[in-house]
Amino acid sequence: MQNISLLLIVCVPAIGAFLLPLIGRLNRGLRNGLAFIFVLCSCLLSFSLLPCVLSGKVIEIAKYLPLGFNFILVADSLAVFMACVSSAISAVILLFSWDYISHYDNQNEYYSMVVLFLGAMMGLVFSANLILMYIFWEITAISSWRLIGFFRKKTDVLRADKAFLVTVFGSLLMLLGFVSIYQQTGSFDLSVIREYFRHNPLSAVTAALILAGIFSKSATLPFHTWLPDAGVAPSPVTALLHAAVLVKIGVYVYARLFIVNFPVSLLLCSIVPWIAGVSALVCGGAALIGTDFKRIVAYSTISQIGFIFLGLSLGTEIGVFGGLLYILMHGIAKAGLFLCAGIVEQNAGSKDITKLGGLFKVMPLTAVSFLFCVFSVMGIPPFGGFFSKYMVFSALVGNGNQMLTFIFLIGAILTILYLARLFMLVFTGELRIAAKREGSSLMVASVVILALACLAGGFFVGYPSKVVQSVVNQMLTQQ
Amino acid sequence: MLLSLLILIPLFSVLVLNLPPLLRRAKVSFYCALCFTLAQIALVFFCVFNPQSIVVNPFGSLLELDLSADSISFVVLLSIGITGFITLLVAKYFICEQQNEHNFVSVLFLALAGLNGIVLTSDIFTLYVFLEIAAAASFVLIVINRKKNALEAAFKYIVLSILATTMMLSSIALFLFIAGNTHFASIRAAFNYSSHDFLLILASGLFICGAFIKAGVVPFHGWLPEAYSESPAPVTVFLAGIVTKTLGIYTLIRIVNSVFGFLPAINNLLLFAGAVTITLGALGALAQNDFKRILAYSSISQIGYIVLALGSGTALGLSAALFHFFNHSIFKALLFVNSAATEAQTKTRNVEAMGGLQAKMPATAFTSVIASLSAAGVPPLAGFWSKLMIVIALVASGHPLYALVAVLASVLTLAYLLSLQRRVFFGTLNADCAQVVEARAGLVFAAVLLALITVGAGVFFPFVLNTFILPIEKIFAG
């Protein structure tokens, strides 16, 4: 029964995505509804697996294929946790796009690609074979390519190509890393690899190749430039890229490979936090001087991803705990920010924050929701983001590296500054653009849901913490 | 089953179809050819699933032909069948005049006989004869519409091809001198006992050079972009899909595997030539504005991958080379079908004059995305698996730097194909293309068929690997 749910979580969106364009030719309402149902189906099934995997059980589907390209799906608590976070956020984003996208061309492609995107994400989190993982990884690249170029103008399409090329460049290096692991261990299966690396070291070149892939996908320095440029995509897509799926893939694969499967190497523990630190600092600065609404939020993502990498790479229990909690809290809040940006962009007709202002009066609900999400990203109690940031910092202090602590402290202050500036310029002051109304009720409802989730994540932080704690326990015992 | 029929039927068809009662009956010859290609595909499947029933040549003493078939031959025969079928579908719209259509089919039959002969023979001189049949037929095919540019391109092709022929023929003469006859097995034996070391190296080098020219490997690629872009659309599909690859690459694979063996010197030569070809082909493709020229340079680059895979000198490398051979003939034929469709609708090959055609030609656009992604080695399409196997083979044989070249060139491949997509299909609709409609049904059918094969071979790769590709490892002669 649980095997079937596991298979369905991946297959329903992955196969359903190809039905949507056909259905869209018959009835657009049905297509939109089905797209939502596919995503919801993945989401509910993921949550239904949660109690089972938290009790320590591991669900596995395996089909052995020639040359070691095996089809193996494994649901452990880390995978299910990630699946729940991604699919829940995606469901809200999809609801938002019903209204947002309703007056543009190419809707069939849009829904098909969004659902395929989630399907690939689900496949990726559950796959326990490096090649299978790589396949899903590239499918997300294909769908993000089509989605970023959704508006089809020259710059849109160019930047879509840029995103595709940068991420594929990284992932091909990663593939080379995978092949050299195969060369070493004789298998692509994570279980075999884990056994092998209990007793053997991982070569630095291989680790660097795989890290290049991870960093390019999660837009960390020096592969970060595609992510701000991808802001030309429709807002729900950027929300999906930043919050729910794409950049989280890099973080997830880091956790999956470098924490659970590969040996802890000192080199890695010392270099990755520094890369994350520089990334957090540089992109925090870039966000502070930006004038494009979505670019600022995009730089903010890169900077926050630095915090997640920091937590995960410190190698301590509390660090991993903080990093995983950060994925959840940042995902919710960042999705909220981008969806608010989408409402502002559509109703005020501009993304340039120097031309916006005073929108609080016109769209109070959006403004309040935006504020909630901003507080969460800043890490202000009692919002959810506070707890995750606190945990990451306490792991960092426990690690005893003062320079690094200082860098991240500046990073955190920058976060507060640029988000406060963004909010002030857009929502307070004088109304300068003739924007008359709030977004449609469905769009506003989705951002309100996310904003409330930010708040609830703080008040009821016990529930996610319990889940994350058992995920961490399971990860560290597997190690 | 009688594999020799694959050579005999086309030869006799050429004769019969040109007898007075059937002369000028273009429809009859067209459907004959269509049926023949389908029969060839069916025959290959039959042989693969019933290996015990293979009787290559029952007329042995009658024909004096040394024929044999193994797993390598099946992959190539299958590619020939599929590409031939697609070529005929495309030809229906581009070879208009009735007499011309009849001539086209006759010459195509001749070319098919030559190609099948190359694949089935196990004698190096017979191989040469079939090579010339196929090459001569393809010169005629290029100029079948009697265009001036095509004539120029064909002339360039002939000149270089003659050079290749001379090299191959001298090499065969040397082998005959050393080994006493021209059968693969005797030459192979000569490598072990003969004292003519220098002559053997000379002969092998000459033959490999000849094969490189025929395959368009850098630095012998000069004729290829011209010939591909100036040929009529169906001929381009045929040339790019199968002719160049059988004449050059299959010959190379067969000779290296069955005659020379994977000597370190040969492997190094292949690796180096392959890496250079991949890179220069991809860079060349980046610089083009002509739809068909982009694809022609892309062909050069992809052929480099096959050579590189062969150069790894392992069983996995050999099967990866054949798998990429098959995949390339499918996705490149598909891309050329797409280029034929857009050329027919927009009357231009300049990609700058197109743009946003996705809105007008959705099926063509969608299939071309599939072909491009497969060419760039993006999963889960078929091209990904062959490239992955190539990379694994290179790493396993201790050539990580060549693996890196292969991987980085994939980024270049993706770059030029994305740029092609961006300028032709993706993006906003060009005002000149407002009146464009979807291509003719036959072209769409051909494109969809090839796209299905690409997706199917990618998704059901275990079947493809187990039935066609992995058996090749058994006949690896390292």
Interface residues (C-beta under 8 A of the other chain):
Chain A: L65 P66 L67 F69 D105 I131 Y134 I135 E138 I139 A141 I142 W145 G149 R152 K153 K154 V157 L158 A160 D161 F164 L165 V168 F169 L172 L173 L175 L176 V179 S180 Y182 Q183
Chain B: G356 A359 L373 A376 V378 P379 P380 F384 W385 L388 M389 V391 I392 V395 A396 P400 A403 L404 V407 L408 S410 V411 L414 A415 L418 S419 R422 F426 G427 T428 F461 P462 L465 N466 L470
